[in-house]
Every structure is written in structure tokens, then in C-alpha cells.
Amino acid sequence: MIPRKLRLKNFLSYGDDPQSLDFDQFHIAAITGKNGAGKSTLVEAILFCLWGNGRGNNAELIRKGATEARVEMEFELKGNLYRVARSLSRGRNQLTHKLSLGIYDASEKEYRNIGGGGVQETQAKIDRLIGISRETFAHSAFFGQGKADDLIRAAPAERRKILAEILGSNRYDALSKKAEEKAEDCKKEIAASKTRIQILEQDVSNLLELRADLERKKAERQRCEALANECKAKLENLNQTLLELAQKAVALNALDKQIASLEADHKRETDAVQRKEAEIRDIDSRLSKRPELERKQQEAQTLKEEIRALDEKQRQAQELKDQIARHENDYNQQKARLEAERNSKTERIESLSKLISERDARLKQKKHLLDKHQSLQARLAELAKEVARLPKVESSLNDARQNEANLRAEISATQSQMETIKEKGIKAKDLGDVCPLCQSTLSNEHKERVLEHYRNEYRALQKQAEDRATLLAIEEDKVRRLQNDLDALRKKETEKHTVDLDLTLVINDLKTLEGFEMERQRFVAERTTHEENLKGIEERLLALAPLRDEIQSLKARLDEIGYDSTLHQGKKKALEGYEGIAETLARLENDERRKEQLRGEIAEHQARRQSLSQSIAQNRQQADLLRQDLERKPDLEREQRELSRQNEDLDKQLQDIRVRIQSLECDIQSKEQKQAKIEALRQKIAPIEEKQKLYEILKKAFGRDGIQHLLLAEAVPVIERHANELLSRLTNNLFSLSIKTENRNDRPTLEIFISDAMGETRNYETFSGGERFRIDFALRLALSEYLSQMSGTPVKLLVIDEGFGSQDEEGIDIMTEVIKQVGDRFEKILVISHLEKMKDAFSPRISVVKDLRKGSRFEVID
């Protein structure tokens, strides 16, 4: 998988302005910036986009103050281009997660959606496409600070545990433990089933006794039901008699309420007569004040006529004031508008004059730009011829490097054979009486022939190693010459890009000057138009004089009317003292009519009162007859209570019998079910015992001596071979390492032995910082290559995050050299560092800065 583009918006420290990183701009690049600027966030964005995992809670990935974070990544895989877009949106009470997957369609020149219906389905498609997990990707592609030497520095037992975690073989620990738990569960289930059978057999031992008890209780239920039916019949007859008496009681209660209601109506009629007689007396009192009110009504009429005359003057004066205000407003608006338009035209004329002067100054640069355009075109043609040699030189350099690597491997193999022969020669001196070559009796002469055979073989291998070393020196010189040629061509390629960019800028500047010429003509024409408009504005200002004279004439007419607002308000105030007189006189007319109406109503109330007295007497007579019938009710209620008690006792007894019968039936049914369960449990135990045996086998298979041991045994030689190939290249065949898996005191361990140029095994701490870094780097990249091979998806990206903080300047130079040496193994390499020295170590570099208001930003600098 090769990354092509990365875009992010509002992700962690990056802000609302979308940022885009084009990986096609570089092969190796340093990401530089201060601590906390957002360098490592670019790597975290890749992990989040492809797998949806972020630091801590996903909600924290959205930049503070924003509502949505979005990351897009384009990458190449197996000849196709893909794009993954993932976003998080923060709502009021929830976090919305969106994910899409697209493949580039060359015919349509756009990405076609191939994602699923939701996030989980689309993620599953991405996982199948990439073919590796997030953890495998991290171990294959990332080289973090303080992580490279964890494996070597750890104790042997811990070292094996770390390697198992990286390779993922420790996941079988959980499977082994799960199998052990399952086996234990089976054992417990078998024991529980047997215990359950014993308990169930005890529970069903009294089944026959329960069946006999059930028959006895059914006979007792029949006898009790007959007695209860007889008692219920008597009680029903008595209840009917009491029901009739209750109805009479209801009728008596209704009569009592009716009598009370009639008496209340009688009282209301009496009260009504008294109230209406009092109302007549109040009306007579008000009618005595009529003459005085009629006099005041005449005075109020005179005031109203005077006020109407003043209202007319007020209306005329207000009309003149409104007309004056409209004219003054119109005059002021026209004058202000014309003056503002005059000022605007004047300012625009001055602005246009300034713009015309600026365009004249810029147009003087045109001849210089035309000369520069011709010069850049010529230089670009020269550089294009040189850069065309790049593919051929790169191909030759790759071939030479491959030959160099093959020769080093052959030399290493030859040296290993020489060491083996040396050991055989040492052992041959102590041979016994049997020849290791022909198995015959060994004499001193025969021993000498064996030693001579080893010496000849050693000299032949030594000569072969020297020949290979000579060829290696030739290839190394060839690689250096080709690398120098390639570096020079790449510089010219960079210069070509720069010249091409400068030429584009010159062309753009020439186009800009053409636009300036057109603008200058337009500005001159516009200035002439504004100057003509300015003369018309001055003429319209002079035309406003007649409107000002009309305003003065209207003000003179207003003075002639002579309206006095104080007199007007005084008359209105005086009229307020006569308010309500007309209404009061109208009410007196109503009082006359009301008085006659009240006299008729009093006569009607007195007639209804007489009728109510007769009805009250009749109802009291009927009530006395009902009370006599209700006197025998207490005796009947006592008899009813006695029968009810007897009935309740029989019902309770019958209920107890029924409950007992139901309980016996349930017990019998339960015990019959338990008998069936006993048989089922006996049949269930056999397959569980088979499962227990199977889980015991799986426990051993998934254990450390089973599949885990096989996986580690397969991985270690491959990792060792990859590490030595790379270490030989990084140290010029000076160092090698070997990895051994052993058991110490029944504890699995992983031993790592490092040999120097003399073939001696040394402690890791005795090597220099630069040597240790090369050893760590070789082992770490060997692990990456093995993980990539296991996943089936080679990872062509290497990220080294803050790997230089503890190194001095010499150490940084060594590390930079190592990274460049392994550059041909990866399509893209990112080196993340906050050190100033790293700015010049790699070109181009990605500079990251953090703006507290706008968020982090980056720029690719050559």
C-alpha cells in the first residue's frame, strides 16, 4: 500500500481550513516543527482514517470549538487508486460517525463508491482490501522513539513475550485459557448434573402418597360444595327482602330532600319580596334629584358648542403644520442626497486618477518580463534534456546495488564456511582412533592428511572471499559514481521544477499586465462620465430655491389662524366636570319603568309562596308512612350477617380444599417432570464428557508448547535472515546477529547474540550509539518485513517518529545516513522531529506550525 494524498479538517490541532499533503512530492521527507505543533497528528490521521481508532475518546479528536472532524486518504494498492473518507460530527447528545470507500474510475476520471450500507459494513470492506490490522500496520510502518531497542534490552523471558505480542502469537494464550475454562465448565456441569439426579430422586420418593391424598381431598370438596349451595339460597331470599327495604329508604330520603328543597324555595320567595320592596325605596330616593341634573345638562351643551369651534381651528392649524413638515423634509432630503452624490462623485474621480497612475507605473515592467520569459524558456529546454537521463541512471544504480548486496551475502557465507572449517581443524587435532572421513583406523599420517585437507579447503575459501572482496570494491566504486550522477541529475530535476514554476509566474505576470491595460482604459472612461455627472448635480441644487419660498408662505398662513391651545384645553377640562349627567338622567327613566315591574313581580312571589306551603304538608304525610315500614330492618340485617358468616366459613373451607387439591396436583406434576428430568440428565452427561476431553486437547494445542511454539520457531529464522541481510548492508559486513529460542527452568526465553567484525559475541551495551542504532534499526525493519509478508500486503511506508532526541550531532548524521541507505526498500519515508538540524538533513521537508486561533498548518519546502 502506497499513500498518495492525505487531507484533514478540524482533526485534533488542525483547524477549519482544510490541509492537504501530497505524497507524490517526495520520497523521503522530514516533518519538522516545535513540540505540540501537530507533527505526529499527520500519522494519527492515517490510522484514524483507515481504522477509525484515535487517542482516547473519539469525541476528543474533533478540534475544540468545531462540530465536525474529517480525514480523507488516497492510496495505491495492487495497481488501483482508492480513497477513504471518515468524519465525526458532534451533536447535542451523540457523536455521528460517517465512512466512505471509493475506487478511481479512469474512464469517468472520478472515484466510484464501493462502500457498504453503514460504517461497520464499509470498515469490513476496508479491512479485507488492506489485508492487515491496525496493530500489524503500526508495527510494520512506525519506528517510534524509545521503541526500537525494547526487544534487545529486555530480559530473555520478557523479550520472548514482547516478540510474541508483536507477532500476535500470544492471542493463543486466550484461546488456551478459554479451552481450559470450557473443560472446567464441562467438569462442573457433569458434577452438577449428577448431584441434581440425586436430589431429584429424593424429591420423587413420596409420589404414591401424594396421589392417595389427592383422591381424599376431592371427596371432601363435594360434601362442602353441597352445604355451601344450601346456605347461599337462604341468603339470596333474605337479600331480596332487604333490597326492597333499601328502596323504601331511598324513597324516604328523596322525600326528605324534596321537603327541604320546598322549604328552601319558600324562604327564597319570602326573601325576594323583601329585596324588591327595598329596591323600590331606593328608586324613589334617586328620582327626587332629577331637576338639578336637567339644569347641569343645559350648561354642558353650551361648552360643547364652544369646543367644536376650537376643534375646527386646531384641525386647520395641524394641516398647515403637516404640510410645512413635508415640504421641509422633502427639501432637506433632496439637498442632502445631492450633496452626498456630489461628494461621492468627487471622491470617485480622485480614486480613479490614483488607479490610472498606478497602472501606468506597473505597465513600465512589461519589457523586463518579456526578456525574462525568453531566458527561462531557453534554460528549461536545457534542463529537460539532462533530466531525461534520470530513469536510465536510476536503473543502473539499482542493478549495481543488487550486485553489491549479492557479493556481500556471498562473502558472508564464505566467511561462515571458513569459521566452520577452522572449528573442524581445531577439533581434528584431538581426534581419537577413528577417521571422521573414511571411518578407518586413524594413524598419525592419516591425521596429518585430514588436517591438510582442512587447510586446502580453508585456503580455497579464503581465495574465493578475496576475489569477491575485489569485485565488491569495484561495485562499491560504481555505486558511488552512479549515486553522484543521480544526485546531480536530481538537483537539475529540482532546478527544472523551479524554472518551470518561475516561467509560470512570469506568464501570469504578463497576463496580469494585459489586464492592467484594459483596466486603465476603463478607468479613464469612467472618470470622464463622473465629471459630466458632477455638473448636473450642481444645477439640481440651484433648482431647490422655489421649494424653500413655499415653506415660508405656509408659516405666514399658520400665524393668521390664531389657534389658542391653552384655551382649547381649558374648555375640555371644564366639560369633564359634566360627564355622566346624560347617563344619569337616562338611568332615572329606567328607574321609573323598573318600579312598576317590581310591583308586579312581588305579587307573583307571594302566589308561589302559598303553593309551596301546600306541597310541604303533603310530602310530610308520605314520609311518616315509609318510616313505619323501615322499623323491622335491624332484625333482618342481623339474620343476614349470620348467614353471611356461615357462607364465608364454608367458602373459606372450600377454598382451602381447592388450594390443597391444586397444590397436590402441582406437586404430582412437578415430581413427574422431575422423573423425566432424571432420565434427560443421564442422557446429557455422556456428550459433555466427550466435550471435556476435546477441550483438554485444545488447551494443550493452543498453549505455549503447541501452536505458539511452532509460530515462533517459524518466524525467528526468517526475522534473523532479514535482519542480517540489512545489518550486513548497514555495517559493510562487520556485524551479524543470531536469535535463539530456549527454555530456562521451564520458562521459554528468546536470546539475541551480536557478533562483531572479529566474529566475537559482545554485549549490546559495548557497541557505540551509532552501532546500536544500526542494530536496532535492522532488527526493527526485519520485523516489519516479516509482518508484511505474513499479512500479504507489503507496506511501502516507513515513519520514524522523534527518533533523534537523545543523539548528538554525529549520531544524528549516522541515523540520517542509515535512513537514506534503506530508502530503496520503501516508497515513502517520513522522519518526524522537532530538532533544527533535521531541517537540512532531508529535502524536501514538511514544516508544521501551530496557530492558536486557526489551528495547525503545514507547508512542503524544497
N, C-alpha and C positions, 0 to 999 in steps of 0.2 A: 504494500500500500504506500503510495507516494502522495503527500499533501500538495495541493496546488494553491488554494486560496482559503483564508480564514477571515470572517467578518464578525464583529461583536458590537453590541449596543447595550448600554446600561448594565453590563456584566461586571460585578464586583466594583473595581475602582474606575472602570471606563464609563463615559458619560453618554448623553443622548445623541451626540454627533457620531454617526456610525464610523468605525475604524475598519480598514481592510488591509490585510497582509497578503502580498502576492509572493508565493514561494518560488515562482519561476524566475525571480530577480536574482537569486543567489544559489550557490551550492553549500558553502559554509558561511555562516553569519553569526556575529556576536550580538546578543541583546544586552545593551548597557543602560545604566540609569541608577539613580540613588535607591537605597533601601526603601521599600514601600511604594516605589513608583508604579509598579504593575507589571514587572518583567515576567515573573512566574505565572501571572494571571493568563498570559497567552497560552501557556501549556495547559493550565487548568481548563481553559475554554475548549481545547481539543477533547480532553477527557469528558467534559460535560456534554459537548455536542454529540459525541459518538455513543456514550453510555448513560448519560443523564445523571451521573454522580458528581456531587460537589462537596466542598468543605462544609461539615456540619449540616444544619438545616438548609434545604434548598431555597427556602424563602430568603435566606441571608445572601444569596447570590445576586438578588436584584439590588441595584445601587440605591442607596438611601435617598428618598425623595422621588424615586421613579416608581411606575406601576408595572413595567414590563421589562424583562431582560431577554435578549435574543442573540443567538450564536449560529452562524452558518459556516459550513466547511465543505470545500470541494476537494476531492482526491481521486487519484488514478489507481485502478485496480484491474489487473488482467486485461489491459488494453481498453478499458472503458472509463469514462468520467462519471463520477457520482457527486450528488450534493445532498447533504443532511442539514436540515434547519430545525432548531429546537428553541422553544421560548417558554418563559414562566411569566404569568400575569397574576398580580396581587389584587384580589377583590376585597369586598368588605369583610367576609368571614371565611374565605377559602383561597387556595392557590390553584390556578388553572395551568395545566401542563399541555403544550402542543408540540407535535413532532411530525416531520415530513421527510420523505426519501425520494430522490429523483435521479434519473439516468439521462445523460446528454444524448439527444437525438440529432445526429449530424444533418439528416435531411431537413428537419424542421428548424435547426440551429437554436434549440432551446431544450430545457430539461423537462422530461416527461415523468409524471408522478408514478411511482411503483410502490408506494407505501400501503399500509393496511388501513382498516377502518378506524383504528384508535391507536393510542400511544403504545400499548403493550404489543399489539399485533405488528406495528411498524418497527418497534425495537427488536422483536424477534427476527424480522427480515434483515435488519442491520447486522445483528449478531451472526446470522447464517452467512451473510455476504462477506463480512470481515473475517470470520472464522476463528477469532481469538477473543478471549475475555479481557476485561479492563485490566485485571491483575497481570495477565501474560503480556499485554501491551506495555504496561508500566515497566515490568522487569526487562522487556526486550528493547525498549526505546529510551528509557530515562536513566541517567547517571547522576544521582543526587549527591550533594555534599555530605561527607561523613558516612556514606553508604557503601562505597567501593571496597573498603578494606574490612567490612564487618565479617565476611566469611573467613578471611585468613587470620584475623586477630582473635576470633572466638576460640573457646576450648574445643577439643576434638568432638566431645559428645554434643555440645551446643552447635558446633559447626555442621554436623550431620543434620541436626534438627532444622537449622536455617536453610540448608540446601533442599531438604525435603519440603519445606514451606514454599520455596521459590519454584520447585518443580511441580508442586501440587500433589505429591505422593502422600502427604500427611492427611489428605482428605480420607484415606482409607482407615485412619485411626478411628474416625467417627463411625465408619461402616463396621469395623471390628467391634467397637463398643456397642453399636446398635444390635449386631448379631448376638453379642453376649447378653444384652438386656432382653432380647427376644427369647433366647434359650432359657434365661432365668424366669421370664414371664410364663413360658410353657411349663417349666417345672412347678412354679407356684400354682398354675391353673390346674395341673394334674392333681397336686396335693389338695387343692381346694375342692375339686370335683369328688375325690374320694371321701373327704371329710363331709361334704354335702350329702353323699349317699348314706353315710352312717346316721347323720341327723334325720334325713328323710325316712329311713327305715324305722327309727324310733317313733317318729310322728304318726305313721300309719298303723301302728300296732293295735290300737283300740277301735278300728273301723267297724267291726261287727257289733260292738256295744252301742255305738252311736246310731246304727241303723235300727236296733230294737227300741231305743229311747225315742226315736222319731215316730214310730208307729203308736206308742202310748200317748204322745202329745197330740196326735191327730184325733184320737178318740175323745180326749178331754176337750178339744176345741169344739166338737159337735154339740156336746152337752151344754157348754157355756153359751153357745150361739142361740139355743132354744130359749133359755131363761132371759136372755137379753131382748129377744123379739117380743116376748110377753110384756115385759116392763115398758118397752117403747110404745106399745099400743095404748096402755093406760095413760101414759104421759101425753100422748098425742091428743086424747079426748079432753083431758084437763087443760091443755094449752089452748084448745079451741074456745072453751068457756072463758078463760082469762082474756083471750083475744077480743071477745065480744065486750067484756067489761072495759077493756082498754079503749075500745072505740067510743064507749059511752063517756069515759073520762075525757077523751079528746073533744067530744061534743060539748061536755060541761066547760072545758077550758075555753072553747071557742065562744060559748055564750058569755062567760065571764069577761072575755076580751071585748066582745061586742057591746056589753053593758058599759064597760069602762070607756069604750070609744064613743058611745052615745052620750055619756055624761060629759066627756071632754068636748064634744060638739055643742052640747047645751051651754057649757061655760063659755066657749068661743063666741057663740051668738050673743050672750049677755055682754061680754067684753066689747064686741063690735058695736053694739048700741051705745055703750058709754063713750067709746072713742069718737064716734061720729057726732054725738051731741057736743063733745068738747071742741071738735073741728068747726062746728057751726059758730060757736062763741068766738073763735079766733078770726073767722071771716068777718064777723060784724065789727071787730076791733079795727081791721085793716081798711074797711070801706069808709070809715069816718075821716081818713086822711086824703080823700080824692080832691077837694077844692084847691088845696095848697100845691098839689102836684100839677094840676092843669095850668096854674099861673107860671110855674117854672118852665113848663114845656114851651110857652109862648116866647120867653126870653131866649131860650136856646135856639129857636128858629131864626131870630134876628141875627145872632152870632154866625150862624151857618152861611147866611147870605153874604156877610162881610168877608168871610174866609174864602168863599168861592171867587170873589173879585180878586183877592190877593193870589189865589192859586193860578189865575189866568196870567197875571203879571210874572209870576215865577216861571211858568211854562215858556213865555216869550223870552225872558232873560236867559233861561237854560239853553234854548235853541241857539241863541246868538253865541253863547259861550262854547257850545259844542262845535259850531261852525268855525269859530276862531281857532279852537284847538286843532281841528282837522287841517285848516289851512297852514297853521304854524308847523304842524307835524310834517305835512307834505313839503313845505318849503325847506325845513331843516334836513329831511331825508334826502331830497334831491341835491341840496348843496353838499351834504356830507358824502353822498355817493360820487358826485362829480369830482370833488376834491380828492377822494380816495383813489378814483380811477386815474386822475392826473398824476398823483404821487406814484402809483403802480407803473404807469407808462414811463415816467421819468426814470424810476429805478431799473426797469427792464432795459431801457435804452443804454444806461450806463453799464449794466451787466453784459449786454450783447457786445458793446465796444471792447470790454475786457476779454471776452471769449475770442473775439476776432483777433486781438493782439496775441493771445496765447497760441492760436492755431498758426499764425504767421511764424511765430518762433519755432514751433515744432516742425513745420514744413521745410525749414532750412536743413534738417538732418537727412533728407531723402537721398542726396548724392552719396553721403558716407555709407548708408545702409546698402545701397546698390553695389558699391565696391566690396563691402564685406560679404555680401551674398555670393558674388563671383568667386572670391577667395575660398570660402567654406566649401563650395561645390567641388572645387579642384582638389582640396585636401581629402574630402570624403571619398572621392574616386580612388585616390592613392591608398587609403586605409582599407578599402573594400578588397582590393587585390591581395593585400597582406593577410587579412583575416580569413580569406578563402582557404588558406593553408591549415587552419586550425584542426579540422576533423582528421586530416592525414597525420599530423603530428601527434594528436591525442591517441590515435590508433597505434602508432609506432611506440609511444611511451607505454601504453598498456601491455603490448607484446613484450617489451623489454622488461617491465616489472614482473610479468609472469615468468619469463625465463630466469630472472634473478631469484624469484621465490622458489622455483623448481631446483635451482642449483643449491640454494641454502638447505632445502629439505634433503637433497642427496648428500651434501656434506655432513648434515646432522646424522643421517642414517649410517654413513660410513664411519663417523666417529664413534657411534654407538657399537658398531660391529668391532671396531678396534678395541674398545674397552672390554667387550666380551672376550675377545681373543687374549687380551692381556690377563684377564682373570683366569682363563683356561691355562695360560702359560704358568701363572703362579701356582695354580693347583697341580700342574703336571710335575713340578719339582718334588711334590710329596706323594707321587703315585705309588701304589703298592706293587704287587707281583703280577697284576693282570693289566694288559694294554687296553685303554679305552677305545682304540680304533679297531683292532682286529680280535680282541678278546683272547689273545695267546699269552703264554708266559713271558713276562717282561724282564729283559736284561738291561744293563747299563747302556749298551749300544742302542738298544731299542728305545730306551728313554730319551737318548740324545736325538734320535730320528724324530720322535714325537715333538720335542722342543723345537727342532729345526723346521718341522712342518708349520708350527705356530708362528715362528719368526718370519718365514717366507710369506705366509698368508697376511701377517701384520704389515710387512713392507709393501706388499701389493696394494693393500687398502690405503696405506699412507700415501703411496704414489698417486692413487686414484683421488684421494682427498686434495692433494696439492694441485693436481690438474684442474679439479673442479674449482679450487680457490682462484687459480689463474683466470679461468673463464668467468668466475663471479666478478673479479676486479674489472674485467673488460665490460661486462654487462652493467656494473655499477657506474662506470665512466659514461657508458652510453645513456643510462637513465638520467645522469646529471646533465649531460648535454641536451637531451631531449626536453628535460624539465625546464632548463634555462630558456630554450627556444619557445617552449609552450608558455612560460611566464611572460616572455617578451610579446608573443602574439596576443595573449590575454590583455596585456596592458594596451596594445593597439586596438583590441576589440572594445575595451573600455573607452579609449580615446575616440573611437568611431561613434560610440553611443553619445559621447559628449558633443562631438562635432555635429552629429545628426540633430541633437537637441538644440544646439546653438543656431543651426540653419533654420530649424522650425521657428525659433524665436525671431530671427531676422525677417523671415517671410511674414510672420504675424505682425511685426512692427511696420513692414511696408504696407500690409493691408490696412493697418490702423491709420497710416498717413493718408491713404486714399480716402478713408472715411473722413479724415480731418478736412480735406479739400472740399468735400461735399458739404460738410457742416459749415465751413466758413461762408460758402455761397448762401446757404440757408439763413445764417445769422445776419448777413448784410441785408438780405431782402426783408427779413422780419424787422430789423431796426428802422428801415425806411417806412414800413407800414405803421409802426408805433409813432413815429414823428408826425405823420399826417393825422393820425387819430388824436394826438395831443392838441392840435389846433382846433378841432371840432369841440373838444371838451371846454376850452376857454370860451367859445361862442355860446355854448349852452349855459354856462354860469352867468353870463350877462343877461340872458333871457329870463331870469328868475325875478327881476325888479317889479313887474306888474303884480305878481302874487303877493309881494311884501306890501304894496299900496292897498290892496284889497283887505288885508288883515287890519290895517289902521282904520279903515272906513267902518268895519264891523264893530270895533271897540267904541267908536263915537255913538253908534245907534244903541248900544247897550247902556251907555250913560243916560240917554234920553228917556228910557223906560222908567227909571227911578224906583225900582223894586226894593222894599224895606223888609229884609228877612226877620229882623227883630220884632217888628210889629206883627208880622205874619205868625211867628211862633207864639207871641203873647195871646193872640186871639184863639189859637188852637188850645193853648193851656187853659184859658177861661172856659172853653167849650167842654173840656174834660170834666169840669165840676157838674155838668148837667147830664152826664152819662147815666143811662139806666132809667130815666123818667118815663120814656115811652113804653119800655118793657114793663115797668111797674103798673102803669095805667092799664096796659093790656091784661096783666095778671088780675087786676081788680074786676075786669069784665068777666074773666073766667071764674073768679070767686063767686059772683052773683049766680052763675049757672050751677056751680058746684054746690051751693047752699040748697037749691031746690032738689038737686039729685040726692043729697044726703038725707033729706026728709023722707023721700020715697024708699031709700034703702033701709032706714030704721024700721019702717012699717013691715018690710019683708023679713028682717031678722026676728022681730017679735013673733010673727006667724010660725017660722021654722022652730023657734024655741018651744012653742006649745006642742007641736007634733013630736018632737024629741022626748018630751016628758011622758007621753003616752007609750011610746016604744020601749022605754026603760022599764016601765011597770010590767009589760007583757013578758019580756025576757027573764026577769027575776022569777016569775012564776014557773017557767020551764026549767030553770036551773035547780029549783028546790026538788022537783020530781027526780032528776038524774042523780042527785046526791043520795037519795034513799036507796036506789039500786046498787050503788057502789059500796055500801056498808059491809057486804059479805065478801069482798075481795081479799082481805087479810087471811081468812081461813083457807080459801082456795090456794093462795100463794104458798102457805105452809105445806099443804099437801103436795104441791108441785115441787118444792125443794126436796122433800123426802124421796119422791120418785126419781128425781134427777140424780140424787146421791146414789140410790141403788143402781140406776142406769150407768153412772160413771164407774162405779165399782166393777160392774160386770164388763164394761168396755175395757177397763184397765186390765182386768184379769184375762180377757180375751186377747188383748194386745200383747200381754206378756207371753201368752201361749204361742201366738203367731210369731213373735220375735224369737222365741226359743226354737220353734219349728224352722224358721228361716235360718237361724244360726246353725242348727243341726244339719240342714241341707247344705249350707255353705261349707261347714266342716267336712261333711262327707265328700262333697265335690272337690274340695281342696286336697283331701287325702288321696282321692282317686287320681287327681292331677299329679300329686307327688309321686304316686306309684309309677305313673308314666314317665315322670322326670328321672326316676331312678334308672329305668331302662335306657332313656336317652343319654344320661351321663355315662353309663357303662359303655355305650357305643361311641361316645365322643372322646374318651381317653386315648384310644389306640392311635388315631391320626395325630393327636397332639404330641404323643411320644415320638412319632416319626419326625414331626417338625422340630422337636427339641434336638434330635440327633443332627438334622440338617444345619441348624443354626450353630451348633458346636463346630461343625466342619467349616462354615463360613467365617466364624470367629478366627480360626487359625489361618485361613486363606487370606483374609484382609489384614492380618497382624503384621508386625514389623519383619517377621521371618518369612512372610509369604509374598504377596504381590509387591509390597513396598520395597522389599529387598531386591526383587527382580528388576523393578523400575530404576532403582538407584544404581544397581550393577550395570544396567544397560546405558544409563546416562553418563556415568563417571568417565569411561574411556573416551566417549565422544567429546565431552567437555575438555578433557585433558588434551586430546589431539588438537582441537580448535585453539585452545589456549597456547600450546607450544608453537603451533604454526604462526600465530600472531606475535608471541613473545620473541621467537627467532627473528622475525622481521623487525621488531622494535628495538632489539638489542644486538643485531648483527651476529646472531648465533651464540651470544655469550651466556645466556641464561636459559634454563628449562625448569619445568615443574612436573611433579607426579602426584596423583591423587589416589589414595588407598582407603578402602572401607575395611574396618576391623571390628572385633568385639573385645572389649576390655572389661573383665569382671562381669560378664553377661550384659554389658552396656554397649550398644552399637556406636561406633565413632567414625570420624572422617579425618584422615591425616593428609596434610599437604606438605610436600617436601620440595624445596627450591635449591637448585644446583647452580653454581657459578661457572665461569669460563674454564676453571680447572677441574670441573666435574665433582667438586666437593659440595656436600649438602650443608647449607648455612641457615642460621636463624633469620627469620624475616626482618627483625629489628636491626640486624647488622648491615642491611643494604641502605644505600643513601635514599634521600627523599625522592629524587627523580627516578631511581631504580624501582623503589617501592610503587611509585605511581604507575610505571610501565607494567609491573607485575599485576597490580590491582586491575589496571585497565584491560590487560589481556584476558584475565580470568573473567572479568565482568562482561566483556564482549563475547567470550566463548559461551557464557550462559545465555546471552541474548540470542546468539546464532542457534543454539540448541532449542531454545523455546520457540523460535521462529520456525525451525524445521518441524518440531512437534505439532505446531498449530497448522502448518501447511500454508501459511500466509506470511511471506517474508516482509519484515518491517524495514522499510528503507529510510526511516527517520531516526536520528540519534539526538538526544537532548542532554546536555551536561549543565546542570543547574548549580551555580555558585561553587564550582569545583576548585577554586583558586585562592580562597580566602586565607588559608594557612600557609601559603607558599611565598618564598622570597622571589626576587626578580628572576634569578636563574631558574628556579623551579617553575615559574610561570612560562619562561621561554621553552623549557623542556616539555611541559604539558602541551603548549601550542604546537610544538613540532610533532608530538605524538598524535594529536588530533588530525593534523594535516596528513600524516603518514597513513592513517586509516580512512582518509576521505573517499578513496575509491570503493569502499565497502558500502557506502550509504549514498542515497540520492540527495538527502538534505541533512545538514548538521547545524544545530542551534546551540550556542555557548552562552549561557546566562551568567552575567557578572556585574557587580557594581564597581569594579576596580577601574581606575582611569587608564591603566596600562593596556587593558583589553580593547580599548577603543581603536588602537593602532595595530592590534595583533591580527585581526581578520578584516577582510573587505569583501563585500560591504558589511556595514553594521546597522543594527536596528536600535535607534536611540529612543528611550522611553522617558517621558517626563510626566509629572502629575500636577494638574491644575485643580486646586481645592474647589473651585466653582464649576468648571466644565468637565472635570474628570481627567483620567489618564489619556495620553496620546502618544503615538509612536511615529517615527519617520525613518525610512530606509536611506542611509547615507553611504555613498560610494567612498 
